[in-house]
Amino acid sequence: MDLWTRRKFLIASGVVGASALAAGGAVIGWQDLARGAATRPLAGGTPVLVLVTLYGGNDGLNTVVPAGDPAYRSARPDLAYSPDQVLDLGEGLGLNPALKGLHGLWGAEQLAVVRGVGYPQPSHSHFQSMDIWQTASPAAPASTGWLGRWLDAQGRDPLRAVSLGGTLPPLLAGATTSGSALPLGAFRLPTGPTLTSFTALGAPGADDPATLAAAATADRDLLTVAHTFGPVLDGLARTSASGASGAAGEGSLAQQLDVVAACVAARVPTRVYAVSLGGFDTHAGEKATQEQLLGQFDQAVTGFLGKVAHSANPVVLAAYSEFGRRVQANANQGTDHGTAAPLLVAGTSVKGGFQGAQPSLTDLDEGDLRFTTDFRSVYATLLHRVLGADPHQVLGQDFPQLDFV
Amino acid sequence: MVATVSARAQVAHLLRRAGFGGRGEELDAAEKAGYEATVASLLGAPQGAADAGVAATPPPVFPVIAPPGRDVTARKQANRERAQQAAQLAGWWLTRMVRANAPLVEKRTWFWHGHWATSIQKVRSAPLMLAQNQTLRALGGGDFATLAHAMVGDPALAVWLDEIGSTKRAPNENLARELMELFTLGVGHYTESDVRAAARALTGWRLDRAGGRLLFVPAAHDDTPKTILGQTADFDSVSLVDLLVGQPASHAWVVTRMWNRWAAPGPVPAEVMARLRTAYGAGRDLTALLHALLLDPVFRGPTVVGALAKQPVEYVVGALRALGITPDDADQAILLGTLRRLGQVPFEPPNVGGWPSGDAWLTAAAAQARLDFARWAVTKGDLGAVSSAPAASRVDATARLLGLDGWSDRTRAALQEAAGRPATLVALALAAPEYAVN
């Protein structure tokens, strides 16, 4: 129930969070997206990446479950699933029973499970490990996100990468440019002369200090967003799969993906979308909480992939968390912060099946799984095969690519 | 950016940061008394029942919600009662912040709520959250060690971070980790093995829900030797906290957390860090630290004035105080709705890291929520100071009403267009960029 969400990483991630905002991670409007779609629609066949961040540390062992392994059951007797409860994947593994839709994708060979994903000398801090995942820099703190560096190499275009919700995740912060944050929710503006005055309030001021300038920008962006696409957002809010959590909130994963689906259908020139779901920090009473969250994830993701399955642009969705959890349960029917975990990749253009080796449950590092696949191999694959970019330029070194897309 | 900050801008800044902003007449008085004297009166103001606004807002008394058992209807009823109590609690605190004559204690309590960030969504008990809130209020200006001891023994925090039920057989690391990472040391000043050993030190606590306190169960406590931060002893929760708060890294961490929330984001300038650590001292004196922070020349200077955005609670409470609105029960529901849209409901931090600070709050979606709130507030508030002024001076009268020392040319011109309509003028002023800055 600990509500780990994207918002926290804008504070506590320190350097990265602050620079993400300072680098001009502007909140853009639907207007910009629509104009982009009209004037330079994404060329048919150009792949689109949707990155799902699961905040809080999702328990990988109860997501892709080694249900038949006696070491699994003895480490967490109260939390373990039995082989007949999980959705079989073969090789002694099965999906959490809440992931029914994803199991369907597995059967259609549109789900890849990358096993044992992590990095050397893992951090058990939410903040630090999420920073590492978002910056792709395990050895030392970095001030740019991995997709931010990709954006830097492309030249400035606020439409190229978009996060859903009011704030910008550090992964989209580059040194010279950044992705944009698209808000969710309905809008109500004043009318007549009051609107004229409100519009004037948001005008840029040449001498504005940084915070004042950001406040004026927020007022200005509200007009951009609301004027043109308020009705679209209203319509989305009404038809959304799950309850609204307010215009300033990040919205449910389903709401975020509804907007992404609409953008993909409109062929806006966006290559990368960042969405998120929080709440995975299950130190106590894990089973019910995680099933509920994975159920939300499953419905949102499979609903979304169904909508974009026949779009002009193939969509590849990848979902990761900052770490998995300890093999051994604690005394509260929960698990503490761990290390390596499976990473899921789905979409019509994805090659289904396993990638990477399943970590051993008996050869542990201080009670934690040893990673078998460096997360930067996943990034290198996504950069090269989905975004058509040079992974070396973004990651600073070469990593073996995987065969999931 | 201006190289110097005027005396009036400095006291306006002080009243915003050490409270929820002052009205024009309060700025006048503070400017006349002088900056240092204003700091002294903020810190030395009557507290507790001696403050009439505090006396007028006693904390709620919550009826016990009987355990509902397995019956679905009874469980739903209990959940409804819990939700009502949570709303009542948050509404009470907002009203207390609005009514307190000396706002510094409430501002300081708000700061500590963000530091020891605990959410009622997991604790599920308004009485336990209220008890924690009172602890933060009572101990937030004393020795940090006393506060830290009280928090490690606080039932709400113990539920939130799973201290309850953590046993020597299977210690839960949640509290141990956040105690080091977020509450006392900061990341990089401990190892994973320190976390695991500290988790063992914190084992053995159960919750006496009826009594609202923690009970120690010796049989569940790991009383074997543990090595933490290089020292080996049979640490328990008391000796662990003593060890942590005595670390030099802890002193720097407390100073940094205070500076980032009361002054400016980013690293603390080295000379400021040295001055504030001296004030904090071996006695870990939080009032001396705050005093030194508010008097620090850097705090009063151009790199800090205007360097934070108002958090939503600061924004809403400040506006209510300026407009003289005392929220009733119906108003409280509206205010909590506003704060929910803005992403900051008291007692519901998003996680143990607390809420963001800085420009993260300045989004288009938040601008819409502020605009809606402003349009509501002007229908409830006292706008006499603006409407009674001649049209030509109403824009200035609005700045006085809201405790601002002035407007940018852009905003002045925009507001002037609405000078003939005082309610619209004040609503626009509340939505103006200047009022979003802390």
Interface residues (C-beta under 8 A of the other chain):
Chain A: M1 D2 L3 W4 T5 R7 K8 L10 I11 A12 G17 A18 L21 V27 G29 G56 H124 S125 H126 F127 Q128 G166 T167 A181 P183 L184 G185 F187 R188 L189 P190 P193 T194 T196 S197 F198 A200 L201 G202 A203 G205 D207 D208 P209 A210 T211 L212 A213 A214 A215 A216 T217 A218 D219 D221 L222 T224 V225 A226 G246 A247 A248 G249 G278 D281 H283 A284 Q328 A329 N330 A331 N332 G334 D336 H337 E366
Chain B: M1 S119 Q121 K122 W160 L161 D162 I164 G165 S166 T167 R169 A170 P171 N172 E173 N174 R177 E181 L182 V187 E192 S193 V195 A199 P265 G266 G306 A307 L308 A309 R340 R341 L342 G343 P350 N351 V352 G353 G354 W355 P356 S357 G358 D359 A360 L362 T363 A364 A365 A366 A367 Q368 A369 L371 D372 R375 S408 D409 R410 T411 A413 A414 L415 E417 A418 T424 L428 A431 A432 P433 E434 A436 V437
